[in-house]
């Protein structure tokens, strides 16, 4: 455990994290290495082998408890991935994700690029076989030159055509279509589809646009509420997915849940 070289807010949070002990979704203990940036004690990097940066505003006046709550929430809710130079300001999630699988490392668009489109990998209906539906979500970072990013992807299915935001807009929130756990000898599929809202990076003036890529599965229901929206001046920049590995003779579900990261760099 690396202690912060300051007695400021970051140092208090480091001590608080040290006393908790955190178990990630993979059931392995997190080795929490909290490093303070002395130029800005409100910015702390959490986890070894990853560098998710959490930034809060006006924490000096509100004391340790508010910052500790924010920092620890991100530690518990995020999966270690390396954002490089990305400045993560929010994590988006809905409440109806499936229960099976493990979270895969987060992956991020290149610096100063944001998701402007996406496509999905879906297994078509198997007509009596084992259905898995949604297997992967692939983000497109800019229309040219930004490449694509994805986290864990299941082994089944086909990739369908991409859908893009209108010009100058970026993806800012999402909903997820999930079949709830059926139990017994039923064929579970978990996540089936995902859709997004796009908006302008700097000016959210009520001009949001809905996009839904082709190929989504037929089972389940959409989350009753949209995720939170990326704050102004930020957009979706990264993704982590919860994937159930192949079950052999058991029932496969593949992609169960997803979280998206918002950046403002």
C-alpha positions in Angstrom: 0.0 0.0 0.0 1.5 3.3 -1.1 0.5 6.1 1.3 -0.2 9.6 0.0 2.5 12.1 0.7 0.1 14.6 2.0 -2.2 15.1 5.0 -4.9 16.6 2.7 -8.1 15.0 1.5 -6.3 12.4 -0.6 -4.4 11.1 2.4 -7.6 10.6 4.4 -9.2 8.7 1.6 -6.1 6.5 1.2 -6.3 5.6 4.9 -10.1 5.0 4.5 -9.7 2.7 1.5 -6.9 0.8 3.3 -9.2 -0.1 6.2 -12.0 -1.5 4.0 -10.6 -4.2 1.8 -12.5 -4.5 -1.5 -13.5 -7.6 -3.4 -14.1 -7.1 -7.2 -16.5 -9.0 -9.3 -13.9 -11.7 -10.1 -13.7 -12.5 -6.3 -10.1 -11.5 -6.1 -8.9 -9.0 -3.5 -8.1 -5.6 -4.9 -4.6 -4.4 -4.1 -5.5 -0.8 -3.7 -2.7 1.6 -4.5 -3.8 5.1 -3.8 -1.5 7.8 -5.2 -2.2 11.5 -4.7 -1.3 14.1 -7.2 0.0 16.8 -4.9 -0.9 19.6 -7.3 -4.5 18.6 -7.0 -5.4 16.6 -3.8 -9.0 16.2 -5.1 -7.7 13.9 -7.9 -6.8 10.4 -6.8 -5.9 7.3 -8.8 -7.3 4.0 -7.5 -6.2 0.4 -8.0 -2.9 -1.1 -9.1 -2.6 -2.3 -12.7 -5.2 0.4 -13.6 -5.5 4.1 -13.3 -9.1 5.3 -13.1 -8.9 8.9 -12.1 -11.7 10.3 -10.0 -12.3 14.1 -9.8 -14.6 15.9 -7.5 -15.4 19.5 -7.2 -15.6 21.7 -4.2 -14.5 18.9 -1.9 -12.4 21.2 0.3 -15.4 22.8 1.9 -17.4 19.5 2.3 -14.6 17.5 4.1 -13.4 14.0 3.8 -16.7 12.2 4.1 -18.1 13.4 0.8 -14.9 12.7 -1.2 -14.5 9.4 0.5 -18.0 8.4 -0.5 -17.4 9.4 -4.1 -14.0 7.7 -4.4 -15.1 4.5 -2.8 -18.2 4.3 -4.9 -16.1 4.5 -8.0 -13.7 1.9 -6.6 -16.6 -0.5 -5.9 -18.5 0.2 -9.1 -15.7 0.2 -11.7 -13.6 -2.5 -13.1 -9.9 -1.9 -13.5 -8.9 -0.8 -17.0 -6.3 1.6 -18.1 -7.8 4.8 -19.4 -4.3 6.1 -20.3 -4.6 9.9 -20.4 -8.5 9.8 -20.4 -10.2 11.9 -17.7 -13.1 9.9 -16.5 -15.9 12.0 -14.9 -18.8 9.5 -14.7 -19.7 5.9 -15.0 -23.1 5.0 -16.6 -25.1 1.9 -15.7 -28.7 0.7 -15.7 -30.3 -1.5 -13.1 -31.6 -4.5 -15.1 -28.3 -6.2 -16.1 -28.0 -10.0 -15.9 -26.5 -11.8 -12.9 -24.0 -14.2 -14.6 -20.4 -13.7 -15.6 -17.3 -11.6 -14.8 -16.5 -8.0 -15.6 -13.8 -7.6 -18.2 -11.2 -4.8 -18.3 -12.4 -1.5 -19.4 -11.3 -0.2 -22.8 -11.2 3.4 -23.9 -11.3 5.5 -27.1 -8.1 7.4 -28.0 -7.5 10.7 -26.1 -9.9 13.5 -27.1 -12.2 11.2 -29.1 -15.7 9.9 -28.1 -18.1 7.2 -29.1 -20.1 8.5 -32.1 -21.5 5.1 -33.2 -21.6 1.5 -32.4 -22.5 -2.0 -33.6 -23.4 -5.2 -31.9 -22.6 -8.9 -32.1 -25.7 -11.1 -31.7 -26.4 -14.8 -32.0 -29.5 -15.3 -34.2 -32.3 -17.4 -32.8 -31.2 -21.1 -32.6 -34.7 -22.7 -33.1 -34.5 -25.1 -30.2 -30.8 -24.8 -29.5 -29.1 -22.7 -26.8 -29.7 -19.0 -27.4 -27.3 -16.3 -26.1 -28.6 -13.2 -28.0 -26.2 -10.2 -27.4 -22.5 -11.2 -27.3 -20.7 -7.9 -27.9 -21.0 -4.1 -28.0 -18.4 -2.3 -30.1 -18.0 1.4 -29.8 -16.8 3.5 -32.8 -14.6 6.4 -31.8 -15.0 9.2 -34.5 -16.1 8.4 -38.0 -12.6 8.2 -39.3 -9.3 7.7 -37.5 -10.7 6.9 -34.1 -10.9 3.2 -34.5 -13.2 0.9 -32.4 -13.1 -0.3 -28.8 -14.7 -3.1 -27.0 -14.4 -5.0 -23.7 -15.3 -8.7 -23.3 -17.1 -10.3 -26.3 -18.8 -13.7 -26.3 -17.9 -16.3 -28.9 -21.2 -16.6 -30.7 -23.1 -14.6 -33.2 -22.8 -12.2 -36.1 -21.7 -8.5 -36.3 -24.5 -6.2 -37.7 -24.4 -2.8 -39.3 -23.3 0.2 -37.3 -25.5 3.1 -36.3 -24.0 6.6 -35.9 -25.0 9.8 -34.1 -25.9 12.8 -36.2 -22.9 15.0 -37.2 -21.1 16.7 -34.3 -23.0 14.7 -31.6 -21.5 12.0 -29.3 -23.1 9.2 -27.3 -24.2 10.4 -23.8 -26.5 7.8 -22.2 -28.0 4.3 -22.9 -30.7 1.7 -22.2 -30.3 -2.0 -22.1 -32.7 -4.8 -23.1 -32.4 -7.8 -20.8 -34.3 -11.1 -20.4 -34.6 -11.7 -16.6 -33.4 -14.9 -15.2 -35.9 -17.7 -16.0 -34.5 -20.4 -13.8 -35.2 -24.2 -14.0 -34.6 -25.7 -17.3 -35.4 -22.6 -19.3 -33.1 -21.1 -21.9 -31.7 -17.8 -20.5 -30.2 -15.2 -22.8 -29.6 -12.2 -20.4 -28.8 -9.0 -22.4 -30.4 -8.8 -25.9 -29.9 -5.3 -27.1 -28.6 -1.8 -26.3 -29.5 1.7 -27.6 -28.1 5.2 -27.0 -29.0 8.9 -27.0 -26.6 11.3 -28.7 -26.1 15.0 -27.9 -23.7 17.8 -28.5 -20.5 17.7 -26.4 -20.7 21.2 -25.0 -24.2 22.4 -25.5 -27.1 20.2 -24.3 -30.0 22.3 -25.7 -32.7 19.7 -26.1 -31.4 18.4 -29.5 -30.7 14.8 -28.3 -31.0 12.0 -30.9 -31.9 8.3 -30.4 -29.9 5.6 -32.2 -30.3 1.9 -32.2 -28.1 -0.5 -34.2 -29.4 -3.4 -36.2 -29.6 -7.0 -35.0 -30.8 -6.9 -31.4 -32.3 -10.0 -29.8 -36.0 -10.6 -29.4 -36.2 -11.5 -25.7 -36.5 -9.4 -22.6 -37.5 -5.8 -21.7 -35.8 -2.5 -21.9 -34.5 -1.0 -18.7 -37.3 1.1 -17.2 -35.1 4.1 -17.0 -32.2 5.5 -19.0 -28.8 5.6 -17.5 -27.6 8.9 -16.2 -26.3 11.3 -18.9 -22.7 12.2 -19.3 -22.1 15.7 -17.9 -21.9 18.6 -20.3 -18.5 18.8 -22.0 -18.2 15.0 -21.8 -19.2 12.0 -23.8 -19.0 8.2 -23.7 -15.4 7.2 -24.0 -15.0 3.7 -22.6 -16.8 0.4 -22.0 -16.6 -2.6 -19.7 -18.8 -5.7 -20.1 -19.9 -8.5 -17.9 -19.6 -11.8 -19.8 -20.4 -15.4 -18.8 -17.8 -17.8 -20.2 -19.0 -20.8 -22.2 -20.8 -23.3 -19.9 -20.1 -26.5 -21.9 -23.3 -28.6 -21.6 -24.9 -25.9 -19.4 -27.0 -22.9 -20.4 -25.0 -20.1 -22.0 -26.0 -16.4 -21.7 -22.8 -14.6 -22.8 -23.1 -10.8 -22.3 -25.1 -10.0 -19.1 -24.4 -6.3 -18.3 -22.4 -3.3 -19.4 -21.1 0.0 -18.0 -19.9 3.0 -20.0 -17.4 5.7 -19.0 -17.7 9.4 -19.7 -14.6 11.6 -20.3 -14.2 15.3 -20.7 -10.6 15.6 -22.0 
